């Protein structure tokens, strides 16, 4: 949970102004300008923890948006800044959450878990009710839930999210994360309730709206998913490519290919403007959506090319291997490949990655039929 500028007591009016300008640039995703403002402010006011914390949050956001997760410069810089804040303010929960997230994104999951668990165990409850403390304490549990989930401790993650929401029930992000866990567990009604509660609290929350749309898509309510993700619900200056890509998938399933291409183009136009554009995870989604569109139009060669590009970025994705296998099977059936060996290779890879058995798949799918 990002701290609002209203929580700070920067004392010096110029320092407060510089912090506010940097904070607003961060909120508007003007990362380069925000970093310049914060670094200039720290040069003028060295040792200011609020400025350190704000710059660390910015660097964490930049680092979290790229696929190069190990040894990333921005994450190392953010980690150092969080540690400086914690050294001078050992009870600063927000900085400990930031440090835990840096460790998590860097792949040091046990370090992240220990950092957040230590923050929970050492937290001193205030004598009188304190909304700021309660929200920050809830954020520690929410952050540990994310680490537990990544470590496949799903029950522990759900427990942490429940505790977080007991502390701070009006938190859309935590409700959305719990909805995602319910969705993964197959508790679709509970997932829908959490997503709807999150949207009631914040109708403009793109993360909540996206996941509610994905739930509708998963349950076969494609038109409802498309309506949920429609432009009327979202800001005009949205820089959230995943939403456009999900909406493109909905349009493909509804046979609205022109609309799908428009949303795909919107996502492709947004991606280069984001930090670390060349390494964004969303690029793989672009290739996946392109492949789905080409497949729906029976452009098998183009679909196969897009899945191949996707697999270069995510070489251990069983689902994408299976999707490319399906396309290569279609290519063989339509005379675009001399035999089905390429499809068999991909099916084999998909099953090995998923831990399954090849024999059943061979019997079921590799019987040549008339091309559709």
Steps between C-alpha positions, in 0.01 A plus 500: 500500500667822391516774760316817415684830514257606773676261740826689475634783709776636281508835687692692236244644251736464202577140593127431531437656159773293333366186664147579379621560142693174497208311654254632239738415215526148644120470515478621139763241397748773403777290653794683348379840621409360842845351546671823401289699749563259788874476433532880483302531822725248675806690380358812668364318807725196557383252759131588465319171556179602327692581183699177528178304543331672205798437270519137617130452415562643155799273435302200627220576253749527213673177600174310540394574143786319328570131442869519593431415861849428630776753568296788376652840567176671600414231754846516655471878532152470650621237748781728618260791548250290696781372724611858567146592606467189720839565663387842621133400551489132609120514548430627147267226371462650153876488439512138619222412254699668224815308595305173502361572154848574364621167634196322359539642151872420509412136563611493866168369627618371838677830568177683415298269724738551793504879451120521507459248782752695708306820430179333623659353813670827597209732428386688808128566507419866576337586827209670328327412168717612211372464144843561348662223706212260435521548122877454501476190721241360258743571215766281665260204512393565140864507386577176685193342340653572160828335605318199645304462179816510290648232728184292437384538858148576385327442834749727676446764232123485551547525878718811461250663265216430741701659782581797279131552422403457865731791575401712200175375338470786252811414297421426132841352418488246785142408408609449141795283601273287716260475208784372283577229757132403515497485119805272494337275761185477290293698752347712226216650704739613773734641235216695341393641837852625575543655155161673522576631850830637372325670208234645730779660703690619192318473164809636321733232641638342184656203682163404649313558175750297299479201731121516516499502120734199493262316736206572269707383202599180681137419580393545138330838541705658226266790424477585870881492520522735204244735656695499826816603314329757278639851452212663689632349823864597469705822478565638152876522565529142625849351479405141580571276200374182671145634501505572126650156431234323706231700325649399166465134598133559583445664161663205321270254676202712397621512139573874519839484333527870411436598862758244613762645268423855622552395863814312407634812328414708809703264717793508256492880500501516880782252562791703354406796722540302824827464695717209396287464187728245336466259790136538601314179573204633301688457171452123532126559544500703179644206307253264666202717405632539144527122476141458619375754245693336216377158612138617499553625145668167405828677422701207632847615391461838670356342815790253519749785463346696789497200734865436410592857595307456825694183582833674451402726791334226711669172398344294782134584438312173450178674396671689218674182382162329484349795313783494245461123469132549413597754234771275355249216483270730300793593276566131428131436434499790253817390320721771648727245671622169351414298814382540857843461665518871592158478666604182680815672627293782649243268654786302654658818640165616641440169675852482642471854635159422646616166643258288295505192275550515124320180397142617561557823311651318202201269473252784528639771278736370235251325275495683169157636414361715224603859537216730604 
